[in-house]
Amino acid sequence: MESMIIPKKETLIYFDKVDSWILSEEITDNGIILVFKKDTPKEISTLLDIIKDKLDFKIKDYSISN
């Protein structure tokens, strides 16, 4: 019987509210570097700041596209 790991609440929030605003991502040994779309609302980056330390993966850094 296989067991399924349930993602943390913050990870679900990330995929529901933040992920669609990501333009590109780079996976590094120290975590993921995200680039948001140019028109990303400030509330999205604020939300990421609140939840990023509780995600099931590490966000190293992020920026907003020019």
C-alpha positions as CSV (number, residue, x, y, z in Angstrom):
1,M,0.0,0.0,0.0
2,E,1.4,3.4,-1.0
3,S,1.1,6.4,1.2
4,M,0.6,9.8,-0.1
5,I,2.3,12.9,1.4
6,I,-0.1,15.8,1.8
7,P,1.5,19.1,0.9
8,K,1.7,21.9,3.5
9,K,-1.1,24.5,3.5
10,E,1.4,27.1,2.3
11,T,2.4,25.0,-0.7
12,L,-1.2,24.7,-1.7
13,I,-1.6,28.5,-1.4
14,Y,1.5,29.0,-3.5
15,F,0.2,26.9,-6.4
16,D,-3.3,28.4,-6.1
17,K,-2.4,32.1,-5.9
18,V,1.3,32.7,-6.8
19,D,2.3,30.1,-9.4
20,S,0.3,31.6,-12.3
21,W,2.2,34.9,-11.9
22,I,5.6,33.2,-12.5
23,L,7.2,34.0,-15.8
24,S,10.3,31.8,-15.3
25,E,12.1,29.8,-12.7
26,E,15.6,28.6,-12.3
27,I,16.4,25.6,-10.2
28,T,19.7,25.9,-8.3
29,D,21.4,23.8,-5.6
30,N,20.4,26.5,-3.1
31,G,16.7,26.8,-4.1
32,I,14.5,28.2,-6.9
33,I,14.9,31.6,-8.3
34,L,11.6,33.0,-9.6
35,V,10.9,35.8,-12.0
36,F,7.4,37.3,-11.8
37,K,5.4,38.7,-14.7
38,K,5.8,42.5,-15.1
39,D,2.1,43.1,-14.1
40,T,2.2,41.0,-11.0
41,P,0.2,42.7,-8.2
42,K,2.2,43.7,-5.1
43,E,-0.1,41.5,-3.0
44,I,1.3,38.4,-4.7
45,S,4.9,39.1,-3.8
46,T,3.8,40.1,-0.3
47,L,2.0,36.7,0.0
48,L,5.1,34.9,-1.2
49,D,7.2,36.7,1.5
50,I,4.7,35.5,4.1
51,I,4.6,31.8,3.0
52,K,8.0,31.1,1.4
53,D,9.8,29.8,4.5
54,K,7.0,27.3,5.1
55,L,6.8,25.8,1.6
56,D,7.7,22.2,0.7
57,F,10.5,23.6,-1.5
58,K,13.0,26.4,-1.0
59,I,12.7,29.8,-2.7
60,K,16.2,31.3,-3.0
61,D,15.2,34.6,-4.5
62,Y,12.7,36.3,-6.8
63,S,12.3,39.4,-8.9
64,I,9.8,41.1,-11.2
65,S,10.4,41.1,-14.9
66,N,11.3,44.5,-16.6
